[in-house]
Amino acid sequence: MTYPPPADGPNDPWSQPSTPPVDPTLPTSGQPIGGDPYAPADPYAGMKMEQAAPVADPYAAPGYAPAGYPAAGYPGYGYPPPPRTNGMAIAALVLALVGIGSCITAPIGAILGHVARKQIRETGEGGEGMAKAAIIVGWILTGLLVLAILFYVVLIVIAITTSDSGSGTSYGY
């Protein structure tokens, strides 16, 4: 027996093709001839896409944008800019924390925290957490201040009632 077996017809898998295989890198009749056949081709060249607008630098100063960039916001993608922080909330937190040392500004900070929360609910500004922290810290420090004052008042009352004033005891001086 001979190997490969003799060809029996056109559908025989052992028969040899009459033409050589086509090189896929060579241009075909539909492609223009010329240029580098091995140059990288852009696979997206035939597609039409909308041009996306460039994004403004979120770290740039407000209102500043380089040429070709939008002045504010993010056009349709990315994260929106954070809301503006309420100034009253910042002041309330600062006063409440300064109350640790001064004791008098803590209740002022707590009251301003309540006012700031009301403003934040009405305007939608940021700073809700700062206002809440100012309320908590301010009222805790105010409570500790009241307890300290009561403690000193009790000590003074005890000192007065246990003093030896006018008992008639003489030490011989």
Summary of the structure (lengths in Angstrom):
residues: 173
radius of gyration: 43.1
end to end distance: 147.4
largest distance: 148.3
contacts: 355
relative contact order: 0.08
helix: 40%
strand: 1%
